């Protein structure tokens, strides 16, 4: 299991937020791996995080989406 939440540690995220980011990132990763993701990974990730009440900087979302895409292509 990848440590996606590690990418946001510098953003001052709290433990609960990190857990939420990790869970959402893992869900998005599963969708990527199974070909169920329609649209841009970063956009889907941002929408799902916002639905959970988590807002990250655009750069953090892009970095996290890149990590998800790399992990999903292995």
N, C-alpha and C positions, 0 to 999 in steps of 0.2 A: 504494500500500500504506500503510495507516495505521500510525502509530507507537504501538501499544498499550502497549509496555513503558515508554514515557515516563511513563505514569500511576503507575508503581510506583517511579520513581527516588527519590522522597522516602522510601521505605520501607527504604532501605539495601540494596537487592537487588544481588547481584554480577552481573557480566557474563553468566555462564553462566545464572543464574536469569532475567535479563532476556531472554536469547535463548529460553529455554524458554517464558516467559510470552508472548513475541511469537509463537512458533510455535503454541502452544495457542490463543491469541486468534485468529490467522488461520484455524486449523482451525474454530473455533466460528463465526467470521464466514462462512466458506464454507457451513457447515451452515445458518446463518440465511438467507443469500442464496438457497440452493437449497431452502428449506423442509423441511430434513431434521432440524430441531431439535425434539425432543419435550421439553417441559417448560420451566421457567424458565431463562433464559439464565445468570443468576448461579449457579444451582445446578449446571447442567451445567458451567460454567466452573470452579467450585470443585472439582467431582469430578475433572475432567480434570487440573487443576493438582495436586491431591493425588496422583493416580495417577503423576504425574511427579516427586513428591517436593517440590513447591513449596507452601508455606503462606503465604498473604497475609492481612492483616487483612480483616475483613468489609467495611469501608468501601471498601477498595481493589478488592475483587472486585466490589462493587456499581457502583463508578465505571467499572471496566473493562467490565462487562456493559452498562452504559448506552451507553458509547462504541461497543461492538460492535453493539448494536441500532440506534443512530443511523446508523452506517456501512452496515449491512445494509439500511436502508430507503431509501437513496439510489438 
